[in-house]
Amino acid sequence: MRKSTIIIIVLIVISTILFGISMKDSFNRAQRTEETDKEIANTQTQIMQQKENVVQKENKYTPVKADMLRFLNAMYSTNELSMLKKFQQIKPFLTGKGLQQLEPKGDQGMPTGDAETKKEKINYTQKLKQAQVYYAPSEDGMTANAVVFFTVSSSLNGSSSDANYLLHAALKYDETKKQWLIADMKDNQLVTEALDASYFYP
């Protein structure tokens, strides 16, 4: 057998061995990648399941009512005339669409720096007087729905009045804050306006 033939055979054998090693390594890498992807997917599923379990555990009348009342007190039990400042007070109780819905466009309310305003002393107080919360969880338990009938007592320079309101909101649970936040303000108006609009009738 010629020397060149032997060299060719040896090169073919070496190439075959190297190719086999390369294929085995590629297969092992692909297998490891697949296993890693499965582990990541399983971990994400477990995290999602844990999150759902936490939310569903808290999706009960008592915690939803408590957080709803905290929001209402921050919103209505205040002497603040500026809507921008009032928004800063209620911001911690809002999320998602709720933030957009309640964020004022411009400084609505009494101008605090106006010379004429400074001349006239304004004594203004507002307080949440009473509230009745009705609650229902969403089908998947990830959202809480609340309908609240509440009364706000207002006083301006000694003249007092009460107004009855109807609020319908969707709430989402924030695991970091461990509280329900207003995610969507579906309806918020005076009860008289709601009745006039036949709110309760088809």
C-alpha positions as CSV (number, residue, x, y, z in Angstrom):
1,M,0.0,0.0,0.0
2,R,1.3,3.4,-0.9
3,K,2.3,5.9,1.7
4,S,-0.1,8.5,0.2
5,T,-3.0,6.1,0.5
6,I,-2.3,5.4,4.1
7,I,-2.1,9.2,4.8
8,I,-5.5,9.7,3.1
9,I,-7.1,6.8,5.1
10,V,-5.7,8.3,8.3
11,L,-7.0,11.8,7.4
12,I,-10.5,10.3,6.6
13,V,-10.5,8.4,10.0
14,I,-9.4,11.6,11.9
15,S,-12.0,13.7,10.0
16,T,-14.7,11.1,10.8
17,I,-13.8,11.1,14.5
18,L,-13.7,14.9,14.6
19,F,-17.0,15.1,12.8
20,G,-18.5,12.6,15.3
21,I,-17.2,14.6,18.3
22,S,-18.5,17.8,16.8
23,M,-22.0,16.3,16.1
24,K,-22.1,14.9,19.7
25,D,-21.1,18.3,21.1
26,S,-23.8,20.1,19.0
27,F,-26.4,17.5,20.1
28,N,-25.4,17.9,23.8
29,R,-25.5,21.8,23.5
30,A,-29.0,21.6,21.8
31,Q,-30.2,19.2,24.6
32,R,-28.8,21.5,27.3
33,T,-30.5,24.5,25.6
34,E,-33.8,22.7,25.4
35,E,-33.5,21.7,29.1
36,T,-32.7,25.3,30.1
37,D,-35.6,26.6,28.0
38,K,-37.9,24.1,29.8
39,E,-36.6,25.1,33.2
40,I,-37.1,28.8,32.4
41,A,-40.6,28.0,31.2
42,N,-41.4,26.0,34.3
43,T,-40.0,28.7,36.5
44,Q,-42.1,31.4,34.8
45,T,-45.2,29.2,35.1
46,Q,-44.5,28.6,38.8
47,I,-44.0,32.4,39.3
48,M,-47.2,33.2,37.5
49,Q,-49.1,30.5,39.5
50,Q,-47.7,31.9,42.7
51,K,-48.7,35.4,41.7
52,E,-52.2,34.2,40.8
53,N,-52.5,32.4,44.1
54,V,-51.5,35.5,46.0
55,V,-53.9,37.7,44.1
56,Q,-56.8,35.2,44.4
57,K,-56.1,34.8,48.1
58,E,-56.4,38.6,48.6
59,N,-59.4,38.9,46.3
60,K,-61.9,39.0,49.1
61,Y,-64.4,41.6,50.3
62,T,-62.5,42.7,53.4
63,P,-59.1,43.7,51.8
64,V,-60.8,45.1,48.7
65,K,-63.1,47.2,50.8
66,A,-60.3,48.5,53.0
67,D,-58.2,49.6,50.1
68,M,-61.2,51.1,48.4
69,L,-61.9,53.2,51.5
70,R,-58.3,54.3,51.8
71,F,-58.5,55.6,48.2
72,L,-61.8,57.4,48.9
73,N,-60.4,59.0,52.0
74,A,-57.3,60.2,50.2
75,M,-59.5,61.6,47.4
76,Y,-62.3,63.2,49.3
77,S,-61.1,63.8,52.9
78,T,-58.9,66.8,52.1
79,N,-58.8,70.5,52.3
80,E,-56.7,70.8,49.2
81,L,-58.2,73.0,46.4
82,S,-55.6,72.3,43.7
83,M,-56.5,69.2,41.7
84,L,-52.8,68.7,40.8
85,K,-51.9,68.5,44.5
86,K,-54.9,66.3,45.2
87,F,-53.7,64.0,42.4
88,Q,-50.3,63.6,44.1
89,Q,-52.2,62.5,47.2
90,I,-54.2,59.8,45.4
91,K,-51.4,58.7,43.0
92,P,-50.2,55.9,45.3
93,F,-53.7,54.3,45.1
94,L,-53.8,54.2,41.2
95,T,-52.4,52.1,38.4
96,G,-52.6,51.8,34.7
97,K,-55.7,53.4,33.2
98,G,-56.7,54.7,36.5
99,L,-53.7,57.0,36.5
100,Q,-54.6,58.4,33.1
101,Q,-58.2,58.9,34.0
102,L,-57.6,60.9,37.2
103,E,-54.6,62.9,36.2
104,P,-55.7,66.5,35.8
105,K,-55.0,68.4,32.6
106,G,-53.4,71.6,34.0
107,D,-53.8,73.0,37.5
108,Q,-57.5,72.7,38.1
109,G,-59.0,74.2,41.2
110,M,-58.4,77.4,43.1
111,P,-55.2,79.3,42.0
112,T,-53.0,79.6,45.1
113,G,-50.8,82.4,43.9
114,D,-53.4,84.8,42.6
115,A,-53.5,88.2,44.3
116,E,-57.3,88.4,44.4
117,T,-57.4,85.0,46.0
118,K,-55.0,86.0,48.7
119,K,-57.3,88.9,49.6
120,E,-60.3,86.7,50.1
121,K,-59.8,84.1,52.8
122,I,-61.3,80.7,51.8
123,N,-62.1,78.1,54.5
124,Y,-62.7,74.9,52.6
125,T,-63.0,71.4,54.1
126,Q,-64.2,68.1,52.6
127,K,-64.7,64.8,54.2
128,L,-65.8,61.3,53.3
129,K,-68.9,60.9,55.5
130,Q,-70.0,57.4,54.8
131,A,-69.5,54.7,52.2
132,Q,-71.2,51.4,51.3
133,V,-68.9,49.1,49.3
134,Y,-70.3,46.3,47.0
135,Y,-67.8,43.8,45.6
136,A,-67.4,41.1,43.1
137,P,-64.2,39.3,41.8
138,S,-63.6,38.8,38.1
139,E,-64.0,35.2,36.8
140,D,-60.3,34.5,36.9
141,G,-59.9,36.2,40.3
142,M,-57.3,38.6,39.0
143,T,-59.4,41.7,39.2
144,A,-61.8,43.0,41.8
145,N,-64.8,45.0,40.9
146,A,-66.3,47.5,43.4
147,V,-69.4,49.6,43.3
148,V,-69.5,52.2,46.1
149,F,-72.3,54.5,47.3
150,F,-70.7,57.2,49.4
151,T,-71.5,60.6,50.8
152,V,-69.0,63.6,50.8
153,S,-69.6,66.4,53.3
154,S,-68.2,69.8,52.1
155,S,-67.9,73.1,53.8
156,L,-67.0,76.4,52.2
157,N,-66.7,79.5,54.5
158,G,-69.1,78.0,57.0
159,S,-71.7,76.8,54.5
160,S,-72.0,73.0,54.5
161,S,-73.6,70.6,52.1
162,D,-73.6,66.8,51.5
163,A,-73.5,65.1,48.1
164,N,-74.1,61.4,47.4
165,Y,-71.9,59.7,44.8
166,L,-71.8,56.5,42.9
167,L,-68.4,55.0,42.0
168,H,-67.8,51.9,39.9
169,A,-64.2,50.8,39.6
170,A,-62.0,47.9,38.7
171,L,-59.0,47.2,41.0
172,K,-55.8,45.2,40.5
173,Y,-53.6,43.8,43.2
174,D,-50.0,45.2,43.6
175,E,-47.8,42.5,45.2
176,T,-45.1,45.0,46.0
177,K,-47.4,47.4,47.9
178,K,-49.6,44.5,49.0
179,Q,-52.8,46.5,48.3
180,W,-55.5,46.8,45.7
181,L,-55.1,49.8,43.3
182,I,-57.7,51.5,41.2
183,A,-57.0,50.3,37.6
184,D,-60.1,51.6,35.8
185,M,-62.6,54.2,36.9
186,K,-65.7,53.0,35.0
187,D,-68.2,55.4,36.5
188,N,-68.0,58.2,39.1
189,Q,-70.9,60.6,39.4
190,L,-73.5,62.1,41.6
191,V,-76.3,59.6,42.4
192,T,-78.9,62.1,41.1
193,E,-77.1,62.2,37.7
194,A,-77.0,58.4,37.6
195,L,-80.7,58.1,38.3
196,D,-81.5,60.8,35.7
197,A,-79.5,58.8,33.2
198,S,-81.5,55.7,34.1
199,Y,-78.4,54.0,35.3
200,F,-80.3,51.2,37.0
201,Y,-82.8,50.5,34.2
202,P,-82.5,49.1,30.7
